[in-house]
Amino acid sequence: MIVVAPAERSPAGPRGRPRGRLGALRRVPVAARWVALLACLNAVAWGLIVPPFHTPDEASHFFYAQYIAETGELPTTSPDANWYSGDINGVLYAEGFWAVIGRPEYPVPSTRTDQATLEEIQRTAQDRTGVGDASSASNNPPLYYLAEAVPYALMHRADVTGRLAAMRLVSALFAGLTTLCVFLFLREVLPGRPLPWTVGALAAGLQPLFGFVSSGVTNDAGLFLASAALLFAVARVLRRGITVRRAIAVGLLLGLGVLVKTQVIAFLPTAGLALGAAAWRSRGTIRAWRALAAGLLGALAPTLVYAVLGRTVWSRPLVDRVSDVTASVGSSRPWLLQEQISYLWQLYLPRMPNLDDIWPGVPAYDLWLTGFVGRFGWLDYGLDAWTYRFAGGVFVVVAVLAFTALWARRATLRGRAIELFVYVGFAGGLCVAIGVLGYRAYLIRAPTFEQARYLLPLLPLYALFPALAVSAVPRRWAAPLAVLITTGVLFHSVLAQVTTVVRYYG
């Protein structure tokens, strides 16, 4: 049996439900607004703690937005390593940036003399364009950076750290909106009690790695929002049926997401499957076909606009080569299908005796679990060893409760098998994309590519586990379990922030 949410009513008159955007905002649950605000403030707190440019590749992302705001053009990769602008490099020099990253025993310079040096360098810096090379970010699509160019332009007279602080607020806002989409996704997938939605969204919005990454200027913040919004839109189509408006929403989010970061292409097959399945449920009516066509046009429209601009204004190809993060490193090995499969297997699953041993150890634990629980900076510091063991145990308990809830609803799940398949497909598509790009980096002997933060686009699916865990217990135990999970999430977040303060400031 398929549980279908109540049909949407048309906007009411003056005495009914309020019309327009204000009415849509009022229909968002109060709990969702508070959770989104808390996630946004949490990212702001991380932004105040983390020193300038110490989130992954933040200097590259900052310069990309800077170059757009200063020149109206997109950055390009140059043959040497003459990256960024003079004012950015001045701050990196004053901070001793290259001596600090990768060396957790070295804090950032923070004496009065160091601060005076930083202020003097920022006061005298003139160059804001360099040669136009944003290093690893140069080949990224521009949509996130266009958004970041706005606060940069508004703070144009400020120094680098002032502009960076304003631009970090955009990523923090995206973190709040991402968490809001997680809440709304859970409401679609788990109709019924509101408490699980709140717990799941809080677990996602306060997740330390998510807060850390979202505190910096990085297009990953845009990717998280695009992915969460896409999953929410897909859930609406699967739960409520396909309409022109809902199909356009899915298509637009796909198209715009690709213009934020091309990894969103990994979601294309399963998003298309969701639209097709919803149309099939409508018995292939003309309205369903019209909705499918509208969804396709919604996906193509942003891409076509970008293609025209890339051809006429920016000299940028349609699909950017986002994996060319080390163009100067030549490949000494050919691509082999068997080795690619072996790489993918070993990246996520236990060893098989007949596979070449590409990875030492067990990546599923060393890479994904410890990385997701908390490995920060440029992968140079993390939490105490006991934290990972304890978190692993908590994850197991929550997963058991979540699967218990699924088993109790197995009769309903039979009618929702396509939904389950779509969500598994979202996760599988992203994991394959990570493995393909990681293998390419492996072939050219690039620095470590695989990082747990690449799984954060699946944040809504992660939030499903604590939400299901709360829904698995009887109602009288749901509130205590919710308090326990929420307290644990808050403790985890604070612990990670305290660890970050100690790492950078001694």
RALIN-V952768 format. One record per residue. RES is the residue in one small letter. SS is DSSP state (h for helix, s for strand, l for the rest). NEAR is the number of other C-alpha atoms within 12 Angstrom. Layout:
RES/SS/NEAR
RES/SS/NEAR
This chain:
m/l/12
i/l/22
v/l/23
v/l/22
a/l/20
p/l/13
a/l/12
e/l/15
r/l/12
s/l/12
p/l/17
a/l/13
g/l/12
p/l/9
r/l/8
g/l/11
r/l/19
p/l/18
r/l/18
g/h/14
r/h/12
l/h/12
g/h/18
a/h/13
l/h/16
r/h/16
r/l/19
v/l/20
p/l/22
v/h/18
a/h/26
a/h/36
r/h/27
w/h/22
v/h/35
a/h/35
l/h/27
l/h/32
a/h/43
c/h/37
l/h/30
n/h/40
a/h/43
v/h/34
a/h/31
w/h/42
g/h/38
l/h/27
i/h/32
v/l/39
p/l/37
p/l/42
f/l/40
h/l/43
t/l/41
p/l/37
d/l/31
e/h/42
a/h/41
s/h/39
h/h/48
f/h/53
f/h/49
y/h/50
a/h/47
q/h/47
y/h/39
i/h/33
a/h/29
e/h/24
t/h/21
g/l/21
e/l/29
l/l/38
p/l/39
t/l/35
t/l/31
s/l/21
p/l/15
d/l/17
a/l/18
n/l/20
w/l/34
y/l/39
s/l/32
g/h/29
d/h/34
i/h/41
n/h/33
g/h/29
v/h/38
l/h/33
y/h/23
a/h/29
e/h/34
g/l/26
f/h/30
w/h/20
a/h/17
v/h/28
i/l/29
g/l/22
r/l/19
p/l/26
e/l/16
y/l/22
p/l/29
v/l/35
p/l/26
s/l/19
t/l/15
r/h/10
t/h/13
d/h/18
q/h/19
a/h/17
t/h/22
l/h/31
e/h/23
e/h/18
i/h/26
q/h/30
r/h/21
t/h/17
a/l/22
q/l/18
d/l/24
r/l/33
t/l/32
g/l/29
v/l/27
g/l/35
d/l/36
a/l/38
s/h/36
s/h/36
a/h/43
s/l/40
n/l/37
n/l/41
p/l/43
p/l/46
l/h/34
y/h/37
y/h/46
l/h/32
a/h/34
e/h/41
a/h/35
v/h/25
p/h/28
y/h/36
a/h/27
l/h/18
m/l/21
h/l/21
r/l/16
a/l/21
d/l/28
v/h/38
t/h/35
g/h/25
r/h/32
l/h/44
a/h/33
a/h/33
m/h/45
r/h/49
l/h/34
v/h/37
s/h/47
a/h/44
l/h/36
f/h/45
a/h/57
g/h/42
l/h/39
t/h/50
t/h/56
l/h/43
c/h/47
v/h/51
f/h/49
l/h/41
f/h/41
l/h/45
r/h/36
e/h/33
v/h/40
l/l/40
p/l/26
g/l/18
r/l/22
p/l/29
l/h/35
p/h/44
w/h/42
t/h/44
v/h/44
g/h/47
a/h/50
l/h/51
a/h/46
a/h/51
g/h/52
l/l/50
q/l/42
p/h/44
l/h/49
f/h/50
g/h/53
f/h/52
v/h/50
s/h/49
s/l/50
g/l/47
v/l/51
t/l/47
n/h/51
d/h/45
a/h/51
g/h/46
l/h/45
f/h/46
l/h/42
a/h/46
s/h/51
a/h/46
a/h/40
l/h/47
l/h/47
f/h/39
a/h/40
v/h/50
a/h/46
r/h/38
v/h/45
l/h/44
r/h/36
r/h/29
g/l/36
i/l/40
t/l/33
v/h/28
r/h/25
r/h/35
a/h/43
i/h/34
a/h/35
v/h/47
g/h/42
l/h/34
l/h/42
l/h/44
g/h/40
l/h/37
g/h/42
v/h/39
l/h/41
v/h/39
k/l/39
t/h/37
q/h/41
v/h/44
i/h/34
a/h/30
f/h/41
l/h/35
p/h/23
t/h/33
a/h/47
g/h/31
l/h/27
a/h/43
l/h/45
g/h/34
a/h/31
a/h/36
a/h/31
w/h/23
r/h/23
s/l/23
r/l/15
g/l/18
t/l/16
i/h/16
r/h/21
a/h/28
w/h/25
r/h/24
a/h/32
l/h/38
a/h/27
a/h/26
g/h/37
l/h/30
l/h/25
g/h/28
a/h/33
l/h/26
a/h/23
p/h/29
t/h/33
l/h/22
v/h/20
y/h/29
a/h/24
v/h/17
l/h/21
g/h/23
r/h/14
t/h/14
v/h/16
w/h/22
s/l/18
r/l/25
p/l/25
l/l/28
v/l/25
d/l/29
r/l/24
v/l/30
s/l/30
d/l/29
v/l/31
t/l/30
a/l/26
s/l/17
v/l/20
g/l/17
s/l/18
s/l/13
r/l/15
p/l/15
w/l/19
l/l/14
l/h/13
q/h/15
e/h/26
q/h/28
i/h/23
s/h/26
y/h/37
l/h/35
w/h/29
q/h/30
l/h/37
y/h/28
l/l/21
p/l/20
r/l/22
m/l/18
p/l/10
n/l/12
l/l/19
d/l/18
d/l/20
i/l/24
w/l/28
p/l/16
g/l/16
v/l/21
p/h/26
a/h/25
y/h/23
d/h/25
l/h/30
w/h/27
l/h/29
t/h/32
g/h/35
f/h/39
v/h/41
g/h/42
r/s/38
f/s/38
g/l/43
w/l/30
l/l/31
d/l/24
y/s/30
g/s/32
l/l/34
d/l/19
a/h/16
w/h/13
t/h/26
y/h/25
r/h/19
f/h/19
a/h/27
g/h/24
g/h/16
v/h/24
f/h/28
v/h/18
v/h/22
v/h/32
a/h/24
v/h/21
l/h/27
a/h/29
f/h/25
t/h/21
a/h/28
l/h/28
w/h/18
a/h/18
r/l/22
r/h/17
a/h/15
t/h/20
l/h/22
r/h/18
g/h/19
r/l/28
a/h/21
i/h/29
e/h/34
l/h/27
f/h/23
v/h/31
y/h/35
v/h/23
g/h/26
f/h/38
a/h/31
g/h/24
g/h/27
l/h/31
c/h/34
v/h/28
a/h/28
i/h/35
g/h/32
v/h/30
l/h/32
g/h/33
y/h/37
r/h/37
a/h/30
y/h/33
l/h/27
i/l/25
r/l/21
a/l/24
p/l/20
t/l/21
f/l/30
e/l/34
q/l/34
a/h/34
r/h/40
y/h/36
l/h/35
l/h/43
p/h/45
l/h/41
l/h/49
p/h/47
l/h/37
y/h/37
a/h/45
l/h/41
f/h/36
p/h/47
a/h/47
l/h/43
a/h/42
v/h/42
s/h/39
a/h/34
v/l/26
p/l/15
r/h/17
r/h/12
w/h/16
a/h/25
a/h/24
p/h/17
l/h/28
a/h/33
v/h/22
l/h/21
i/h/35
t/h/30
t/h/18
g/h/26
v/h/32
l/h/26
f/h/20
h/h/31
s/h/33
v/h/26
l/h/24
a/h/37
q/h/38
v/h/23
t/h/29
t/h/36
v/h/26
v/h/21
r/h/30
y/h/31
y/h/21
g/l/16
